[in-house]
Amino acid sequence: MKQPSMSDDEILRGFREGDDHITRDYFYGYCQIAYAIHDRRYLLRNKPGLDFHTLAHRYYLDLVLHDWVQLEDRSDRVSLKTWMVKGFLFVVLEAMRDYQRETKRSVDWGELFEQKAAHTVDIGSNTQQFNEAIEDICHEELNEQEPDCTILRMILIQGYKGKEVAQRLHITPSAVSQRYRRMRDHIVLPYLKEHLYA
């Protein structure tokens, strides 16, 4: 049970000395408040590595590593509780960057490319990034291969099937297939691996 008469200096001293009760009641108590605030804003709880315990422990270890100095650097007008809630945000933002980097790395763009071309998957939140990559390829690297870019755009961005592309461009389905495969193997997949796996 919290001891309401404790000052911020006494609480900080308890943190430094590793007092179990003060750490549990105040450190983790303040972190719970911070987590609730940031969870409402960033929807943390269902994302791996962004649960309360992971973030609170990360914050604790960072403070221990720096001998709790970050908590002393506050103005006298700011309470320890408020300062810790604000400090917790930096832990959240860093963990979110790590999560987004890992999520980006775990996407198999080659597989998504094939599934999207076959119209067997909706790539959801990755759609904009995927479409931008196709546009970048066509704009920056393939200015001289505009017909092939048209095929890529029609199949991958606009959702046409190979036969529909052939009819609209007045070429054979096998020509569409050959051009598409050549682009996929020699241009698109290497580009996706280089730019979207990093």
C-alpha positions in Angstrom: 0.0 0.0 0.0 1.3 3.4 -0.9 2.5 5.7 1.8 1.0 9.1 0.8 3.3 11.1 3.0 6.4 10.2 1.0 8.1 13.0 -0.9 9.5 12.7 -4.4 13.0 12.7 -3.0 12.2 9.8 -0.7 10.6 7.9 -3.5 13.6 8.5 -5.7 15.9 7.4 -2.9 13.8 4.2 -2.6 14.2 3.6 -6.3 18.0 3.9 -6.0 18.2 1.7 -3.0 16.0 -1.0 -4.7 13.3 -0.8 -2.1 10.8 -3.5 -3.3 7.7 -1.7 -1.9 8.6 1.7 -3.3 9.5 0.3 -6.6 6.3 -1.7 -6.9 4.0 1.0 -5.6 5.5 4.0 -7.1 7.7 3.1 -10.1 5.4 0.5 -11.6 2.4 2.5 -10.4 3.5 5.6 -12.3 4.4 3.4 -15.3 0.8 2.0 -15.3 -0.6 5.5 -15.5 1.8 6.3 -18.3 1.1 3.1 -20.1 -2.7 3.7 -20.0 -2.2 7.2 -21.4 0.0 6.1 -24.2 -1.9 3.0 -24.9 -5.0 5.1 -25.7 -3.0 7.1 -28.1 -0.8 4.4 -29.8 -2.8 1.2 -29.2 0.1 -0.6 -27.7 -1.3 -3.6 -25.8 -1.8 -6.0 -28.7 1.6 -5.4 -30.3 4.5 -7.7 -29.5 7.1 -6.0 -27.3 4.8 -3.1 -26.5 3.0 -4.6 -23.6 3.1 -2.9 -20.2 5.6 -5.2 -18.5 8.1 -5.1 -21.4 8.0 -1.3 -21.6 8.1 -0.8 -17.8 11.1 -3.1 -17.5 12.8 -1.4 -20.4 12.3 2.0 -18.6 13.5 0.6 -15.3 16.7 -0.9 -16.8 17.4 2.4 -18.6 17.0 4.4 -15.4 19.2 1.9 -13.4 21.9 2.1 -16.1 22.0 5.8 -15.7 21.7 5.8 -11.9 18.3 7.4 -12.0 19.8 10.7 -13.1 17.0 11.4 -15.7 14.6 11.6 -12.8 16.7 14.2 -11.0 16.9 16.5 -14.0 13.4 17.7 -13.6 12.3 21.2 -12.5 11.2 21.7 -8.9 7.8 22.6 -10.3 7.3 19.2 -12.0 6.3 16.3 -9.8 8.2 13.0 -10.1 5.0 11.3 -11.2 4.5 13.8 -14.1 8.2 13.6 -15.1 8.1 9.8 -15.2 4.9 9.7 -17.3 6.6 12.0 -19.8 9.8 10.0 -19.7 7.9 6.8 -20.3 6.8 8.3 -23.6 10.4 8.2 -24.9 10.5 4.5 -24.1 7.2 4.0 -25.9 8.4 5.9 -29.0 11.7 4.0 -29.2 10.0 0.6 -28.8 7.4 1.6 -31.5 10.3 2.4 -33.9 11.8 -1.0 -33.1 8.4 -2.7 -33.7 7.9 -0.9 -37.0 11.4 -1.8 -38.2 10.9 -5.4 -37.3 7.4 -5.5 -38.9 8.8 -4.0 -42.1 11.7 -6.5 -42.1 9.3 -9.4 -41.6 7.2 -8.6 -44.6 8.0 -11.0 -47.5 7.5 -8.6 -50.3 8.4 -11.2 -53.0 5.6 -13.4 -51.8 3.1 -10.5 -51.4 4.1 -9.4 -54.9 3.1 -12.8 -56.3 -0.1 -13.0 -54.3 -1.1 -9.5 -55.3 -0.5 -10.2 -58.9 -2.7 -13.3 -58.7 -5.3 -11.3 -56.9 -5.3 -13.8 -54.0 -4.4 -11.3 -51.2 -5.3 -7.8 -50.1 -2.0 -6.5 -48.6 -3.9 -4.0 -46.4 -1.7 -1.4 -44.7 1.2 -2.3 -47.0 -0.7 -1.4 -50.2 0.4 2.2 -50.3 4.1 1.3 -49.7 3.9 -1.4 -52.4 2.2 0.9 -54.9 4.7 3.6 -54.3 7.5 1.1 -54.9 6.0 0.1 -58.2 5.6 3.8 -59.2 9.3 4.5 -58.2 10.5 1.6 -60.3 8.5 2.9 -63.3 9.5 6.5 -62.8 13.1 6.3 -61.9 14.5 3.1 -63.4 12.3 2.3 -66.4 11.6 5.4 -68.3 12.6 3.6 -71.5 10.3 0.6 -70.8 7.0 2.4 -70.6 5.0 -0.5 -72.1 6.3 -2.8 -69.4 5.5 -0.3 -66.7 2.0 0.0 -68.1 1.7 -3.8 -67.7 3.0 -3.6 -64.1 0.7 -0.8 -63.2 -2.3 -2.5 -64.7 -1.7 -5.8 -63.0 -0.3 -4.7 -59.6 -1.9 -1.4 -58.9 -5.1 -1.3 -61.0 -6.0 -5.0 -60.5 -6.3 -6.2 -64.1 -5.7 -9.8 -65.0 -3.2 -10.8 -67.7 -5.9 -11.5 -70.4 -7.6 -8.1 -69.7 -4.2 -6.3 -70.1 -3.6 -8.1 -73.4 -7.0 -7.1 -74.7 -6.5 -3.4 -73.7 -3.0 -3.2 -75.0 -3.8 -5.2 -78.2 -1.0 -7.7 -77.6 -1.1 -11.5 -76.9 -1.5 -12.9 -73.4 1.8 -14.6 -73.8 3.5 -11.3 -74.5 2.0 -9.8 -71.3 3.2 -12.8 -69.4 6.7 -12.7 -70.8 7.1 -9.0 -70.1 5.6 -9.3 -66.7 7.9 -12.1 -65.7 11.0 -10.4 -67.0 10.1 -7.2 -65.0 9.4 -9.3 -61.9 12.6 -11.3 -62.0 15.1 -8.7 -63.1 13.7 -5.4 -61.9 10.9 -5.5 -59.4 11.9 -8.3 -56.9 15.5 -7.0 -56.6 14.2 -3.5 -56.1 11.8 -4.6 -53.4 14.5 -6.6 -51.6 16.9 -3.7 -51.6 14.5 -0.9 -50.7 11.8 -2.6 -48.6 13.6 -5.2 -46.7 16.2 -2.8 -45.3 
